[in-house]
């Protein structure tokens, strides 16, 4: 079965993933009869049990591959549907990665349930604030965003998350050249429109009076100018 069939009537897409990753997942899909219908399932890379392959689950399994293959995080540092407490209420975070030293502290929080950026970011922020996770990722399989939780009200954009061999400080202190701006153009790498980026920055400014956004504003002006020249 093709993943495009599973995602057909959803807001999720596959453009963030490589052809090899998509094909690998498709090869591992199998069918089970559920209430008289054949339904696609997958054996989860983390939970090690059969899970029905709905659109959100397809994107989650693909992003587990990314975390493992691209960033080097082992599956034993991850948990799926992690319970996040909000008083008496509990919600489930899609993917968490635990800190290497403090193995019960959340290092990276990944949100995939909300396929729209604004809803997904708000959900992600609430999970990061509730758990103290310093890094957050949101994706719908097409667009993707990386954030550093500087304080409960301000989430700073990251160019990427640290790999398993890097520290968060390595990403925060990286120096940007013109070549870096071109290579890490959010309009391309994160599949966002210039309008999306400006509205997202506006939300952070309104929520955080006094936040210095000059650096992000410069990047947006550069990207806008480059887009017009092209």
N, C-alpha and C positions, 0 to 999 in steps of 0.2 A: 504493500500500500504506500502511496506517495503522501508526503507531509502536506503538500498543497491541497489534497482532498480534505485532510483533517482540519486545516486552517481556513478552508474556503469561506465560511460564513462568519468569520471572526475578525477582530481588529488586529490580530497578530500577523507578523510577516517573518521571512527567513533571511532577509538581506544582510543581517549582521553576521551570518554564519557562512563558513566555507562550504563548497560543494562536497568536499570529503566528509565534513561533519554531518551534513544533511544525509548523504548516502549511507554513512555508517549507522545513523539512527534508523533509517528506513529499512536497512538489512535486518535489524533486530526487532522490527515490529512483528507481532503475531496476533492472530485472531482468537477470541474466546466467545462462546455463546452466552449472551446475557439476555434473559427474558425473551428467548426465541430469536434474538438478532445477533449477528456476528459483529463484535466490537473490537477495535484495535487496542492492544496492550503492549507494554514495554517492561523489561526488568530494570528497575531504577538503579542507577549507578551508585547511589549512596545508601538507599534503604535496603537494597538487595532483595526486593520482592516485586511481584507483578503489580503494575499500576495501569489503570485505564489511561490511554493516551488521548486526552482532550487537548485543545489548542494551547492552553497555558502550560500543561505538562510537557508538551512537545518543545516549547521554548525553554522551559526549565531544564530539560535533559540536555538540550543543545548548549545552554549556558554552563551547565556542569562540565561539559567537555572543554569549553573555553577556559574555565577556571583551572582545570587540571592540565590541559595541554599547552595553553598559551601562557598562563601565569604560574604554573607549577604547584598549585595547591593540591595536596593529597585528599582523597575522598574521606579519609578518617578524621579530617579537621572540619568537615561539613555536617550540617544537619538540615533536613527538609521539614517544612511545616513546624518550625520552632515556635513554641508557645510564648507569646509576649503578653505580660500582664498589664492591664489598665484598671487598677482597683480590683473589683470583683470580676470584671470582664477579661476574657483572654482572646487574643487574635493570633493568627498563624502567619509567621513570616515565611516567605517562599524558600529562601536559602540563607543560611548564616555560615560564616567561617569563623572558627574560634581562634583566639590569640594563641601563638605558639608556646609562650611561657605559661600564661594564666589560662589554662585550657577550658575554663567555663565562662570566660569573658568573651563577648562578641567583638570581633575585630572588623568584619565586613558584613553588612546587611544588604541583601539583594531582594528587590521587589519586582514582581512580574505580574501580579494579579490585576493591576489597573493598567489597561493598554493606552490610556491617554496620559500625557506628560504631567499636566497639572495635578490630576487626581493621584497619579502614581507617586509624584514627589511628596505630596502632603502625607500620603500613607507611609512612605519611606521615612520622612522626617519624624513622624510620630513613633515609629519603631526604633529609630536611632536614639531619640530622646528617652524613650522608656528603658532602653537597655544600656545606654551609654556608648553604643558602637560609634567609633570615630569616622568610619568610612561607609558610604552608601552607594548602591548602584540601582538604577532603574532602567528597564528595557522592555520593549514590546516585540523584539525580534527585528525591528526596522531601525528605530531611533534608540540611542543609549545615552545615559548621563551618569557621570561619576561625581561624587560629592565628598567633601571633608566637613564634618560637623565641628565647627570652631566653637560654637556655643549653642544653647538651645534655640536661639532665634536666627542664627546665621549659618547657612550651609554654603561653603565655598566650592566653586567648580574645580574639578581636577581634570588633568589631561588624560589620565588613566588611573587604575588602581595599582598599588605596588605589586610586584611579583612576590612569590614566596621567599625569594632571597633578598628582597629590598625592604627598606623601612619606609614608613609614611613620610618621614623627613626628606628622603631622597626625591620624592615626587614634589613636595612642597617647596624645595629649594632649587629645583631645576632652573637653569638659565634658558631664556627663550631668545632665539635668533629669528631673522626673517625666514630662514629655511624651515625652522621648527613651526612657525606660524602657518606656513604653506602645508607642511606635512601633516600637521595636527588640526587642519581646518575643520571646525565643528560642523560646518555645512555639509562636509563630505563624510568625516569619520563618525559623526553622531547622527547623521541623516536628519538634521533639523533645518528649518527655514530661518532666515535672518529675523523674521517676525517672532518666531518661537524664542530665539535667544534674547531678543530685546525685552519681550514680555516677562521672561523668566528673571532677567536681571532687574527689571522694574519691580517685580514682586519682592525680591530680596531688599532692594533699596527702601521700599515702603515699609517693610517689616523691621528695618534696621536703620533708623536715622543715624547718620554720622558714619556709616560704613564707607570706606574708601574703595570706590569701584573704578578708579581711573584705569587700572591695568586691564580689567575686563572690557571697559569701554573702548580702550585703544585697540584691543584685539578685534572687537566688532567693527570699528571704523576701518581697520585694515582689511578685514574679510569683505566688507561691503564694497570698498574701493576695488579690490581685486576681482570681485564678482562682476562689477560693471566693466572693468577692463577686458575681461574674458568674453 
